[in-house]
Amino acid sequence: MDLLELSSLTADVIVETLLDCLIGHGFTEDILADRFLGLATDGASVMLGKHAGVYAQLKAQFPNLIGWHCLNHRLELSVHDAIEACTEVNHFKIFIQKLYTLYSASPKNRRALETSASELGVQLLKIGKFLDVRWVASSFRTVKAVWQNYSALHAHFLSASSDNKLNSKERAQYKGMADKLSSTAFLLNLALMFDALEELSELSESLQADSLTLPKATRFIARQIEVFSARKQEGGEKYKLAVAAVNTGNFAGVCLMQASAKTAKEINKQQFYQALVDFISVRLMPDSDSVLVQCVQTLLPNTWPSAVCVEYDETQLKEACHLFLVPHTSQLKNEYRDFKDSRGEEIGPSLRRLLSSVHSLPISTAECERGFSQMNLICTPLRSALTIRHMSSLLFVSIVGPPLMQWNPTTYVNSWLASGRHAATDLGKAKSIKPHSTPLGRQAIWNCL
């Protein structure tokens, strides 16, 4: 199905088009009823609406279908909830957005920042948007850029605050930004957001992997919750560096100062990390998924206790077989017991089929989101004449094709020339290159020079 068509369809049309596409590729209704295991979507109402959403309609036709809200979208929602719970983060967000506006909309300001960075020997990183519709990895790159450009930013603000070419209002604005940047509260907030967003960025990228399965994702999320719980007391690496800099009164060559509580509000470290723990637990490991997660953990040896009895979790095994459309037989039960006795080393064919079904459950729509991003890059206002067929072909090449540097056009150029066509520089035998003629008056002037 073309992404360009999918982006503007209703739930009824999406379901009809999806089933027609599957049946057109040889999947009969009997095969779908037996093998249609899971559907991963974002949180849009057209996809997950309880009454008329895509999943609700497919669930009515295929009762065993497992619907899954994309983990990457859930992670973004949990971060948004944590930000809303800590109001001090909004002050930090406003200042970062002001930096983005300052340098993205003015080439003059960018050149001034580059000059300050070259004088200090600092390698600049691009300051982008912060905590907007982009995924959390983009916000981390912005915070990392501010951290690395800290001294260059402060030097630029101080230089602009005393520039007589600017009016008094602009000089006062730069003076306020320099004071804000050099405050101890801002440095601690910057370090706190650096540590948190670095972890969240790595988790987001891990959840985007094509090879990720539900058991791995469950381990990643549980481990991340433990990391944030441990950081409530002392913080991360960058936060410890910021605390040491506050004690010495200097960071990256910039003298730090205590700002008033109205101009610089420090984020409560314990409250922020606890909010991340709470909302990640609620969003990424909700009670509605607990039955499915427990069934999956039945097949994970690292979740078993040290002493496993003979009939351990066999009830959960039956539930897992029901959820993942695998018949529960005596052979599978005996293979599971051998699996427990060998602590996961011995896997029979029936149990292997169950494990393959568990690993095939889609848990992220990152690949689809990358497709929409590529579509936005290809379909621009200047390319309005592109048809859906050409758009689909370009999308296919950009998504699954090799990198441009690995493409060798020689074969295609040779076949193009062998078919009787000519190169763009070949004017043909009938055409001749006319010598460049110069008007007589201009030629006389040129001769004088």
Residue, then its C-alpha position, 0 to 999 in steps of 0.5 A: m500500500d502506498l504511504l501517500e494514499l494511506s496518510s489520508l484514508t479513513a479507518d473503513v477504507i484502510v481496513e478494506t484496502l489492507l485486506d484487499c492487498l493481503i488477499g491480492h498477494g495470496f493470503t486467503e481468509d483462512i490463512l489470515a485467521d490462522r496466521f494474522l497475529g499482531l498489528a502495531t500502530d501509533g496512538a491515533s484514534v483512526m487506528l486505535g479507536k475503540h468503536a470504529g478504529v482500524y484495530a477494532q474492525l480487524k479484531a471483529q473479523f479476527p478475534n485472536l488479533i493482538g493490537w499493540h501501541c507503538l513503544n516509541h510513541r508511548l515513550e514520547l508520551s511518557v516524556h511529555d507527561a513527565i515534563e508536564a509534571c515538572t513545571e520548572v522544565n518549562h522555563f528551561k524549554i523556553f530558553i532553549q527554544k529561544l536559542y533555536t529561534l535566535y540562530s535558525a532565523s538569523p544568518k548574522n547571529r550564526r556567523a557571530l556565534e561561529t566567530s566566537a567559537s573559532e576564537l575559543g577553539v570550540q567545534l559548534l554543533k547545530i542547535g535544533k528544536f527541543l521537546d517538540v513533535r520530533w522524537v526524543a533523540s532530536s531533543f538530546r542532540t539539541v541539549k548536547a549542542v548547547w552543552q558543547n557550545y556553552s562557552a561560545l554562546h556566552a562569549h557571543f552574548l557578552s559581545a552582543s550586549s556591548d555592541n553599539k550597532l545594536n539598540s538598547k533593547e537588543r543589548a539588554q536582551y543579550k545581557g539577560m541571556a548571558d546572565k541566564l546562561s551563566s547561572t548555576a541553576f541553568l547549568l544544573n538543569l542543562a546537565l540534568m536534561f543531558d543525562a536524562l535525554e541521553e538515556l531516553s535517546e538510547l532507549s528510543e533508538s533501541l526500540q526502533a531496531d528492526s530485530l527488536t522483540l517483545p522480550k528484549a523490549t521488556r528487558f530494556i524498559a525494566r532496566q531503564i526504570e532501574v537506572f532512573s530510580a538509581r539516579k534520583q540521589e546523585g544524578g548522572e555523569k554530567y550532573k556531577l560535573a555541573v555540581a563540581a563546576v558550581n562548587t568552583g564557580n567556573f564551567a568551560g571558562v565561564c564564571l558562574m553566578q547565583a541567579s534569582a529564583k524568578t529568573a532561573k528555577e532549578i529542576n528538582k532532580q528527584q521529582f523529575y527522575q521519579a516522574l520519568v519512572d512513574f510515567i514510563s511504567v504507566r505508558l510502556m508497561p501498563d496493566s493492560d499488557s501485563v497478561l501478555v508480558q507474563c506469558v512472554q516471561t514464561l519463555l524467558p529463562n532469565t526471569w525464572p527463579s533459581a529453583v524451578c518446579v516441574e509444572y512451573d508456569e504451565t498455565q501461563l504456557k497455555e495462555a501464551c499458546h492461545l494468544f500466539l495462535v500455537p496449538h497446545t499439545s502434549q509434545l509442546k508441554n514435554e518440550y517446555r519441561d525439557f526447556k526448563d530442565s536445560r535452563g533454555e538450552e534445549i528447544g524442541p520444534s513445537l516450542r520453537r514455533l511458539l518462540s518464533s510467534v512471540h518474536s514476530l509480534p510487531i512492537s514499533t512503527a519506527e520503520c513506517e515513520r521513517g517512510f513518512s519522513q522520506m515521503n515528506l522529503i521527496c514530495t515537495p511543493l516543487r515536485s507537484a507533478l509526481t504521480i503516486r506510482h513514481m512516488s512509490s518507486l522513489l520511496f522504495v529506492s530510498i527506504v530499502g535501496p543501498p546508500l547512494m555512495q554504493w550505487n554504480p551508475t555505469t551499467y545504466v549509462n551504458s544501456w542508455l547509450a546502447s539503446g540509441r540515446h545520446a548524452a546531454t553533452d552530445l549535440g549530434k552530427a547534425k548540430s555543430i557548436k557555433p563559436h562564441s561571437t562577441p559584439l564589435g564594440r565589446q571586442a574593441i574595448w577588450n582589446c584596449l584593456 
